Amino acid sequence: MSFNENMPSHNRIVREPETVEATGLAKSTIRRLEKRSRFPKRIKLGPRAVGWRLSDIQDWQKDPEGYKQVNIERLEK
């Protein structure tokens, strides 16, 4: 059983190809939106692997134009 199989489906990690397919965005557009905090932050899975929480992608899909990634670290201070 893999790591993602043990997670609830809304909390599973989706890799870049699935994220591109789900959003209809190009990889370069996703990176640009991430830098502007207009798309969920990627999670580093390894030296050459990244993913996103499915729940974060779903939140973005509800309101792509109004989405703003909150900086959790800043709120905790």
PASEBA-1860 file (N, C-alpha, C; in nm, 3 decimals):
! residues 77
1> MSFNENMP> 0.084/-0.118/0.000/0.000/0.000/0.000/0.088/0.124/0.000 ~ 0.060/0.219/-0.087/0.142/0.340/-0.094/0.093/0.444/0.006 ~ 0.173/0.547/0.024/0.142/0.655/0.117/0.006/0.718/0.087 ~ -0.021/0.749/-0.040/-0.147/0.814/-0.077/-0.269/0.726/-0.058 ~ -0.254/0.595/-0.063/-0.368/0.506/-0.047/-0.422/0.508/0.095 ~ -0.341/0.547/0.192/-0.384/0.553/0.332/-0.451/0.686/0.367 ~ -0.443/0.783/0.281/-0.497/0.916/0.309/-0.640/0.927/0.257 ~ -0.724/1.006/0.328/-0.856/1.034/0.271/-0.839/1.098/0.134
9> SHNRIVRE> -0.932/1.071/0.044/-0.915/1.115/-0.095/-0.897/1.267/-0.109 ~ -0.961/1.348/-0.025/-0.947/1.493/-0.037/-0.812/1.543/0.015 ~ -0.742/1.461/0.094/-0.612/1.502/0.147/-0.496/1.439/0.074 ~ -0.523/1.361/-0.029/-0.413/1.295/-0.097/-0.330/1.396/-0.175 ~ -0.207/1.357/-0.204/-0.115/1.442/-0.279/-0.129/1.410/-0.427 ~ -0.146/1.514/-0.508/-0.153/1.495/-0.653/-0.025/1.550/-0.713 ~ 0.029/1.476/-0.807/0.153/1.515/-0.872/0.124/1.615/-0.984 ~ 0.229/1.667/-1.043/0.216/1.773/-1.142/0.129/1.736/-1.263
17> PETVEATG> 0.145/1.619/-1.324/0.059/1.588/-1.440/-0.091/1.591/-1.406 ~ -0.125/1.538/-1.290/-0.266/1.538/-1.249/-0.315/1.680/-1.217 ~ -0.228/1.761/-1.159/-0.263/1.899/-1.128/-0.286/1.978/-1.257 ~ -0.199/1.959/-1.355/-0.213/2.026/-1.485/-0.346/1.983/-1.550 ~ -0.375/1.854/-1.545/-0.498/1.804/-1.606/-0.622/1.857/-1.534 ~ -0.619/1.859/-1.402/-0.735/1.903/-1.323/-0.764/2.051/-1.338 ~ -0.658/2.131/-1.354/-0.676/2.276/-1.360/-0.684/2.330/-1.502 ~ -0.627/2.258/-1.596/-0.621/2.308/-1.733/-0.513/2.413/-1.753
25> LAKSTIRR> -0.425/2.428/-1.653/-0.319/2.527/-1.660/-0.188/2.463/-1.704 ~ -0.106/2.540/-1.771/0.029/2.494/-1.807/0.117/2.498/-1.682 ~ 0.222/2.417/-1.682/0.316/2.415/-1.569/0.372/2.554/-1.541 ~ 0.403/2.627/-1.645/0.460/2.761/-1.626/0.358/2.856/-1.563 ~ 0.232/2.841/-1.597/0.127/2.925/-1.538/0.109/2.892/-1.391 ~ 0.113/2.765/-1.358/0.102/2.725/-1.217/0.217/2.786/-1.137 ~ 0.339/2.777/-1.188/0.454/2.836/-1.118/0.438/2.987/-1.100 ~ 0.393/3.053/-1.204/0.374/3.199/-1.196/0.268/3.234/-1.091
33> LEKRSRFP> 0.157/3.162/-1.091/0.051/3.188/-0.994/0.098/3.156/-0.852 ~ 0.175/3.051/-0.835/0.230/3.018/-0.703/0.315/3.132/-0.649 ~ 0.400/3.188/-0.733/0.488/3.297/-0.689/0.407/3.419/-0.645 ~ 0.289/3.435/-0.701/0.201/3.547/-0.665/0.102/3.510/-0.555 ~ 0.117/3.392/-0.497/0.025/3.338/-0.395/-0.118/3.327/-0.446 ~ -0.133/3.302/-0.577/-0.264/3.289/-0.639/-0.297/3.143/-0.672 ~ -0.213/3.052/-0.626/-0.231/2.909/-0.646/-0.168/2.839/-0.526 ~ -0.222/2.724/-0.484/-0.165/2.656/-0.368/-0.016/2.626/-0.384
41> KRIKLGPR> 0.055/2.631/-0.274/0.198/2.603/-0.275/0.224/2.455/-0.296 ~ 0.327/2.427/-0.373/0.367/2.288/-0.395/0.435/2.233/-0.270 ~ 0.432/2.103/-0.258/0.497/2.032/-0.148/0.612/1.953/-0.208 ~ 0.729/1.973/-0.154/0.846/1.900/-0.204/0.840/1.757/-0.150 ~ 0.837/1.661/-0.241/0.827/1.520/-0.204/0.962/1.450/-0.209 ~ 1.055/1.508/-0.280/1.188/1.449/-0.295/1.274/1.544/-0.375 ~ 1.393/1.502/-0.410/1.484/1.591/-0.483/1.428/1.640/-0.616 ~ 1.347/1.557/-0.682/1.293/1.595/-0.813/1.143/1.571/-0.822
49> AVGWRLSD> 1.076/1.572/-0.708/0.933/1.542/-0.707/0.857/1.644/-0.623 ~ 0.746/1.693/-0.678/0.658/1.785/-0.606/0.514/1.738/-0.621 ~ 0.430/1.789/-0.535/0.287/1.759/-0.543/0.209/1.867/-0.471 ~ 0.079/1.855/-0.478/-0.012/1.949/-0.412/-0.117/1.868/-0.337 ~ -0.170/1.923/-0.229/-0.283/1.859/-0.162/-0.405/1.875/-0.250 ~ -0.476/1.766/-0.271/-0.596/1.771/-0.353/-0.696/1.871/-0.297 ~ -0.709/1.877/-0.166/-0.804/1.971/-0.104/-0.767/2.116/-0.138 ~ -0.638/2.148/-0.145/-0.596/2.284/-0.181/-0.631/2.315/-0.327
57> IQDWQKDP> -0.612/2.217/-0.415/-0.647/2.236/-0.556/-0.798/2.255/-0.569 ~ -0.875/2.177/-0.495/-1.021/2.191/-0.499/-1.066/2.327/-0.448 ~ -1.002/2.377/-0.342/-1.033/2.512/-0.293/-1.004/2.616/-0.400 ~ -0.891/2.602/-0.468/-0.855/2.696/-0.575/-0.960/2.690/-0.687 ~ -1.006/2.570/-0.722/-1.101/2.554/-0.831/-1.236/2.620/-0.800 ~ -1.271/2.634/-0.675/-1.397/2.699/-0.638/-1.399/2.847/-0.675 ~ -1.282/2.912/-0.667/-1.274/3.055/-0.698/-1.132/3.090/-0.742 ~ -1.093/3.051/-0.865/-0.956/3.076/-0.911/-0.917/3.224/-0.911
65> EGYKQVNI> -1.009/3.309/-0.947/-0.977/3.453/-0.953/-0.963/3.515/-0.815 ~ -1.036/3.464/-0.718/-1.033/3.521/-0.584/-0.942/3.447/-0.488 ~ -0.876/3.341/-0.534/-0.793/3.260/-0.446/-0.670/3.339/-0.403 ~ -0.640/3.331/-0.276/-0.518/3.392/-0.223/-0.462/3.299/-0.118 ~ -0.341/3.247/-0.141/-0.275/3.157/-0.046/-0.239/3.237/0.078 ~ -0.283/3.190/0.193/-0.252/3.256/0.319/-0.118/3.205/0.369 ~ -0.035/3.296/0.413/0.094/3.258/0.468/0.074/3.217/0.614 ~ 0.063/3.087/0.639/0.036/3.034/0.773/0.145/3.074/0.871
73> ERLEK> 0.270/3.070/0.829/0.380/3.103/0.918/0.365/3.246/0.971 ~ 0.322/3.338/0.888/0.306/3.476/0.929/0.193/3.489/1.031 ~ 0.087/3.410/1.016/-0.027/3.416/1.108/0.006/3.359/1.244 ~ 0.099/3.264/1.250/0.133/3.200/1.377/0.219/3.289/1.466 ~ 0.281/3.391/1.414/0.368/3.479/1.494/0.287/3.575/1.579
END
